[in-house]
Amino acid sequence: MNFRQLETFYWIAQLGQFGAAAARLNATQSTISTRIQELETSLGATVFDRSGRTVQLTDVGRALLPYAEEALSLARRIQENIVGHTPVAGLVRIGVGEIVALSWFPQMLSALSARHPALEVEVVVDLSVNLIRMLRAGQLDMGFVVGPVEAHDISCLPLGSARMHWYASAALGLGGRFVDFAELDAIPILTLSRESHMHRHVSEWLLGHGQGPRRRRLFGCNSLTTLAALARSGIGVAVLPDILVTREVKGGELEILKLPLPIDRYDFLIVSPYGRSDPAVRAISEISIALSREIGGCSSSGWSYRERDAAGATP
């Protein structure tokens, strides 16, 4: 029995699949299977029931799990206390929401590259719901997502928030005055696709104002950049983060509408698998929080950092 076998056993138990554990550990599935076979041989018993779609722990597996968790915890403590000054290196896979990706994320990557040049980064930009799914499947090491995230298997660290407003093309003549719902009947409402936080908030907002979300009024899209472009061209109105459309507002292409908001800000979280202490994730989290705090000090940025909420939290 060795550490690699216990680590592999732990991640299969957490993720429920050999393939997901292989992706998480950057190993082939045959290597993962061999490790478990060797572990079971040393124990003289099986640790997984493989009869279902997802593997389940046997009685021996359930008894072994606390010891595997203790072994991984000890390895993390050794890394932190004995090897803590070793340069951060290797591959880290980051999932990023579009608001973060198009605002301060490039600055974060630049600072990360300067501070930890041996660290390799892979970035996936997607909706928060998809990023959480990928994190659970072991396809990502961490993510920047819209909160809240209510899950016992994910650690969440408050990061900051982006202010939101209704925006429309100046050509529509809706800016600078209050807009009533009658004026919106003939104007499509642009929103992110159905599985997003935004779509849910806009739909609930319409229902709350007696305006059922009719098919012709809600135009869904999975890209905020595209939504901003559609709004700028006069196709419809959209709730957009201020931080992404500053240039368009200054240039007179987009105007803020005086219309009740379905949500006035999106709160962001740094997420990572619960119970895992990864030097790369810690390094990225520290840089991101510092940058978020710095940007939050700019009143016109559309981004705010809430020191009290982030104090004491750990990813």
N, C-alpha and C positions, 0 to 999 in steps of 0.2 A: 504493500500500500504506500502511495506517495501523494505529495501535495497536488500534482496535476490531476490525479484521479479524483481526489476529494473536490477540487475546484470544478471539474467537469460534472461530477455528481450534483453539486450545489446548483449549477446553472441549469441543468436539465430539470431539476426539481422546481426551480423558480419559473422557468419558461414553458415547461410541459412538453417539449419536443427536442429530439436529438438534433434536428436540423437547425433550430433556433439557437441552441447552445453552441453548435459548431460556428455559426455566424458570429455569435457574441465573443467567442474565444479565438476567432480568426484561425480555425482549424478545419480540416476536412471531416466529413461525417464518419468516414471509416476510422479516422484517428479517435474521434469521440467514442465510437462503439467499442474500439479496442480498449480504451481506458476503462470503460465501465465493465467490460468482460474481465479485465485483469483485477479490478476492484472486487467484483463478485467472486472471483476465484480465491482471492486472498481472504475474503470473509466466509467463504463456503456457503453463500446464500445469495439470492437475487435481491436487488434493491429497488427494481422497477417492475411494475406490471405493464407489459407492452401490448396488451390485448385490445385497447381502445384507440381512438384517434389521438388522444394525448396520453402520455405515459403517466402512471400513477405510482406513488410510493407504496412499497410493500411494508409490512410491519418492521422488517429489518431496516428498510430505507428510512422510515419515520424515526426509528431509534438512532440512526446514523446522522440525520440532518443537523441536530444541534452541535455535534462534534465537527462536522464540516464547516458550519458557520463560525465556530470558535477558531478553527484552523485558518480560515480566511481573515478573520478579525486579527489574529496574531500576525499574519503576514502583512496586513495593512499597518499595524503598529510598528513593525520592523521597518517598513518602508518610510513611515513618517518620522521615526525617531533615530534610526540608524543610517538610513540611506536618504535622509531628507534633503541633503544638499546636492544629490545627483541631478544633473540637468534633466528636465522633463523632455521625454522623447517618445517616439512611436506614433501610432495613428489614433486620432480621435475623430469620431463621426458626430457631427453637430446638425441637429434639425433646427431650422430657423423660420419663424413666421415672417410674412412679407414686409410688415411694417418695420420690424427690426432690420431685415435684410437690406431694405432700401434707405435706411436712415444711418444709424451709427455703427452697424456691424462691420463695414469695411475698415473703420477706424480701429475697432477692436482687433481685427485680424492683423492689421499693420503693427499694433503694439505687441500682439502675441508673437508675431514673427521676429520682432526685434529682441524680445525678452527670452524667447524659447525657440531658437532657430532650428533645433533638431526635431521639433514637433511637426508631424504631418497632419493636415486637416482635410476632411471631406465634408462638404456642406450639402444639405438637402433643404430646399425651400418648399414649404407646403402649408396647408391649413393645419391649425393646431390639433384638431381631432386626428388627423392622419399622422402627425408627428408623435403624438402620444401612443398611437397604435404601433408605430415602428419602434419606439423606445421599449415598449413591453415585449416586442418580438425579438429584442436583442439586436436590431438593425441600426440603432443609434446609441451613442454613449451619453448624450445629453441633448437638451433642447431649450430654445427660447420660445415660449408659447403664451397665448392669451389665457388668463385664468378666469375663474377658479378651476383647479384640478382637484377633484375629491377622489383620491385613490390611496389605499394603504401601502401599495407597492412602489410608490413614486415619491421621492423627496422634492420639495418645492421651496425655492428661495425667492422671495419678492424682489423684483428688480426695479420697476418703474412703471409709468403709465403714459399713454398717448392720448391727448385731448381730441375729441371728435366734434364735427359740426356737419350740418347739411350744406352741401355745395351744389351750385348750378352754374352753367355758362352765363356770362354777363349778357349774352344775346337774348336770353329768355326774359330779362327784365324783372326778375323776382327778388333781386338783392336790395337791401336797404329799407325794407318794409316787412310787415307781418304778412305771411302767406297763409291762406285758408285752404282747407281740404278740397273745396270745390275747384280751385285752380290746379290741384294735382290730379284731378280725374283724367285729364287728357295727357298727362306727362308720366312716362314710365318711371318707376322707382328702381334704381340700380343698386344691387346688393351682391354680396358674395354668394357662392353656391349653397345649396340647401343644408349641407352638413355643418356649416360654419356658425360661429357665435353670432355674427352679424345678421345672417338671414333669420335666425330665430328671434333676435331682438327686434328687427324691423317688422316681422310678421306679428309678433305679440303687440307691438306698438300700434299697428294698424287695427288689430282686433280691439284693442283697448279704446280706440277712438271710433269704434263702430264702422271701421273701414276694412271689411274682410279682404284678405289678400287675393284679389282676382288675378287670374293668370296673365292677363294683358298688362297688368300694372307692375308686376315684380319681374325684373330681368336679372337672372342669376349669372354669375361669372366667377371663376376661381382665381382671378387676378385683380388686386387692388390697382395696379398700374393701368390695366385696361379699363377698370371702372372710372378712374380719374380721367382717362382720355375720352371715354364716352360722355362723361359729364361736361368736359371741356368743349366737346363738339356740339353740345346742345341736345343730345339724345334723351337725356333724362336727368333726374336729381339723385344724389347719392350722399350717404353718410361716409365721410372720409376722415382719416387722421390728419390733423393740422400739419404735422411734421413732414408729410409727404407732398403737400401741395402749396408750400410757402411761395415758391417761385411763380406758380400760376396765379396766386392771389395778388402778389405784388405786380405782376404783369397785366392785371385786369382781365385775365381769361376766365377766372372763376370768382364767384361771389358767395359769401356766407349768407344762408337764408335764415330769416327769423321765423323758425318753425320748431315746435317742441321736439326734443331729441329722444330717440328710443334708448340711447345710452350716451353719456357725455364723455366717457373715457374707457379705454381698454387697459386693464392691469396686466402686466407681464410677469412671468415667472421663469426662473432657471430651473429646469427639471432634470432629474437623473434617477437611476434605479435606487430604490431605498436600500440603505445599509451598505452601499458600496462607496469606498473612499478611493478615488482615482486622482493621482497628482495632476494629470492634464485637466480634468474637470475642475479641480480646485483652482488651478492657475487661470483658466478661462473665466471662471466665476469671479475671481478677485479683480481681474482686469475689467470685466464687464460692469461690475458694481461701481468701480472707480470712475469709469467713463460715463455711466448713467448718472452718477452724482454730479459730474462735471457739466454734462449737458443740461441736467435739471436746473442748474444755476442760471441758465440763459432763459429769461422770461419769454422770449419770442420763439423758442424752439418748438413749442408744442409738446414737449416731453417733460415729465416731472418725476423726481426721485423722492420717495418717502422714507427718510432715514429711520423713523420710528418703526415702520413696518419691517424693515430689513434687519434691524438690530438683533443680533443673537441667533439668527436663523442660519442653518447650514444645509447645503445641498446633499 
